[in-house]
Amino acid sequence: MDSRSYQLHTEAVAYLASLRARDCSPNTERAYAGRIALYLNFCLMHRLEWTTPSFLGLAALQQWLIEAPLPSRSSTARPGPLRFRSRSTANAVMTAVAEFLRFGHAHGWVPASTTGLLAEPKLLRFSPPGYDTGESDWRREVQAAAFRFRINEPGYEDLSDEQIRRMIALTTRARDRFLITLLACTGLRIGEALGLHRADMHLLASSRAAGCGTEGPHVHARRRTDNPNRALAKSRFSRSVPVTADLVALYTDYQYERDRVAQAADSEMVFVNLFRPPLGGAMTYPNTKEMFDRLARTTGHACRPHMLRHSAATRWLRDGIDRDVVQRLLGHASPLSMERYRHVNDAEARAAVEHVESLKERP
């Protein structure tokens, strides 16, 4: 959008529409909209043509992203301390800009000279697990993003069992207790959970009467593009995930709570608004974020839906569950996606060393 005329930026709108056409989640579309707006505003401020920003222009954008202070969150007259974007956030913006420019090139808006600036050859010193470098290592040279800060990846955060139990104990609503426990026990993504329909909840010992041959209580995670809350399962493949008797009991508690709200009776969605308008409407991503933010303030530690997914995967792997089983439960198409979930703690590292030491003492 042009900040002087407030006219929609046609090419940016087309790019966001392409994300929607590719079934990207609303969160992805919202994040990319903000990142593209940053780029277009930067071009406007520095009198750059967005289709031909030049190498120096893109380098200046990259530096500006980490040096320009963010707007203050304080509503008082006394502003709080200055905040800045992290390098990882700047990298995410530059990735979105690169994708936008490549999209523009594909449609004839952006010249090849611009997209040629976005990547540079890089020689892989260490290839990822499962990557075939080809005969004579000819595939070691890859195209890497030209505008990207080097950062130490912090890894993925998980929660201890005690932290999860405390989250559940401090939650006063049956719906929210069920949602937290569902994510922690099944490893579902938040989009998969918010996209659940009541027909997906097969919680009897046998669901043959419903035409389902899967034995035992389970839920079906399905990708749907017409959910009223725009919740979207990332995986294109449906899967069933077993659930425990305790989770079934929490779902029953939630149903009692839900039955007290007449507007919720006709909704086919599992998770609905019970405490604020629109009553009976499907819970949305922002609703859920507010709930987890409140919980984080109460517990005193970070609480995010994806942390529960990582916690489930880490717990399964530590308990010796076969990686193929964990991969199926999480709905990953590639085994390489499993690498991110294995968190090694200090106790495990010490146990491994002590195990080696004990071998020396054997006759």
Secondary structure by P-SEA (a helix, b strand, c coil): ccccccccaaaaaaaaaaaaaacccaaaaaaaaaaaaaaaaaaaaaccccccccaaaaaaaaaaaacccccccccccccccbbbbcaaaaaaaaaaaaaaaaaaaaaccccaaaaaacbbbbbcccccccccccccccccccccccbbbbbccccbbbbcaaaaaaaaaacccaaaaaaaaaaaaccccaaaaaacccccccccccccccccccccccccccccccccccccccccccbbbbbcaaaaaaaaaaaaaaaaccccccccccccccccccccccccaaaaaaaaaaaaaaacccccaaaaaaaaaaaaaaacccaaaaaaaacccccccccccccccaaaaaaaaaaaaaaaacc
